[in-house]
């Protein structure tokens, strides 16, 4: 278990994601992402929906009943949609008792601390996906990648993944890779090829 309180890390991860989402231009919404099954619009839908899911978990509800995608967000409203759910999730996880209470998430029943750490990993990874899709318009926080990579290596130690795992097999990491690139490779993502 990660002894570090994931709440300040998650707060910073949501701030980073929000800043990046603000940079998305309408013509980029149909562009590809390192999540090969998602375009940028679908990735944003998943970032908002996944944040809503962990907000419901933090509120004591059944997060598994929440679809991890949102529909009907106008193309010019992604910033607002994410800011609303981000505010909700941070409030839901304020209490220290949430850190130790068991909660149900897609990978099982775990203490709240472990659940929120897993969602740091997911949000930071999807933030890198979005950043890569947009041509890296902002510098990403390497400390968030360190936390996410440590979590990823702990919860997904096996480099070979089955079809039940939402992440692909580990990919080779170039020697010069930064922490975000290492995280992406550990979760089976390749950067988009750019000319």
N, C-alpha and C positions, 0 to 999 in steps of 0.2 A: 504494500500500500504506500502511496505517496504521502509522506508526512507534511508536505508543504500544503498550506491552505490554497486551494485552487481558485478561490473567489477573486483575489486581486489580479491573478493571471487571466482569468476569464474576462474580468472587466476590461483589462487592457486589450485582450483579443477582440472584444466587441467594438472597442473604440477604433482599433486598426481596421476591422472589417467595415465599419460605418464610413470611415474616411475613404476607403477604397471604393465602396459602392457609390459614393458621391461623384466619383470620376467617370462612371459608366455613361457613355453617350448612346443615344437611341440606335445608331447604326451598328453598334457593337453587340447588340442583344442577340443577334442570330449567329454570332461568331463561334468558332469551336473552342473547346476547353480541354485541358488534360484529362478530365473525366469524359472519356470518349462518348459516353451515352448522353451527355448534356451539352446543350449550347449555353451561351452566357445567361439567357433568360431563365432556362431551367435550373442552372446552377444558383442563380439568385433566389428562385422559388424554393430550392432546397435549403439554402442558408437561412431564409426567413422561416420556413417550415420546421427545420431542425431546431432552431432557436425557440420557436413556439413550443415544440415538444418538450424540451428540457425546462422551459418555464412552467408548463403544466406539471411536470414531475416535481419541481421545486415547490409548487403550490399544494402538493399532496394529492394531485389528481393522477389519472391513468394516462401517462404519456404515450403508452402503446396504442391508445385509441386515437391519437393525433397523427394524421397523415403528415409525413415529413416533407411535404411540398405545399405551397399555397397557390391558389388559383385566383384569377380575376384581379390581379394587381396591374393597374395601368402602367404602361412603359415608363411614364414620367414619375411614378410614385414608389419606386424601389427604396429610395432613401428614407422616405416617410414610413413605409411598411417595416423596414428593418429597425429604425429608431423606436417605433412603438413596441415591437416585440423585445427589443434589447432592454428597454426600460422595465418591461414586465419581468423579464428573466432575472435581472439584477435584484429587483425587489423580492422576487420569490426565493432567492437564495441568501438573503441577508442574515437569517437566523443561524446561530451556531449549532442549534439542534439538527438542522438540515444536513449538516456535515456527517453526522454519525448514523442518522436514521436510515434504515434500509429503504431503497427505492427500486422500482423495476424499470429497466432500460432494455434496449434491444439485445444486449449481450448477457442479460440475466438480472438477478437481484443482488445489488451491491450497496455498500454504504454511500450516502450522498456525496462524500468527498471523492470517491472513485468514479461515480457517475459524472460529476462535473469535470473531473480531470479528463475523462474520455471525451466529453464535449468540447473541452479546450482543444484536444487533439483534432477533432473533427473540424471545428471552426477555423483553426489555424491552417489546417491542410486545405480546406476549401477557399480560404483567403488567398493562399498561394496559387491555387488553381485559377482563381479570378484574376489575380495579379498577372500571372503568366498569359492569360487570355487577352489582357488589355495592354500587354507590352511593358509591364512593370512600371506603372506611372508613379508609384510611391515607393520609398524605401521601407522594407518590412523589418519589424523588430526581431533581432536574432534571439533574444531571450525567450520570446514566445515559441520560436521554433525549437529551442533547446528543451523547453518543457514538453512540447508536443512530441518531439522525437523520443525523449525518455519514456513518456507514457506509451507511445506506439511500440517501442521495443519491449516494454513490460507486458502489455496486453496482447500483442501479436508477435510473440517471439519466434514462431515458426516461419521461415522464409517462403514455404509453400503453403498456399491458402486454398481452401475448398470453396465450392460455389455458395456456401452459406455465409461466407465472410464478405463484407461489402468492400474489401480492398483486394487488389490483385497481388500476385507473387512479388516478392522483393526483386528489384531490378539492380543491376550493377551501378555503382556510384562512381562517377569520375573522380580522380584524385583531387582535383581542384574544387570540388563541390562545396558550396556553403551549407549551412545547417538546413535551410529550406529545401535545397536540392537533395540533401540526404534524407530528409523527411519524406519528400515526394517519392524518392526511389524506394524507401522502406515500405511505402504504401502502394507501390506498383504503378507510379505515375511517371510519365515521360513529359518533359517540356515540349510545347508545340515547336515545330521546326519553323524557323523564320529565315527568309532570304536576306 
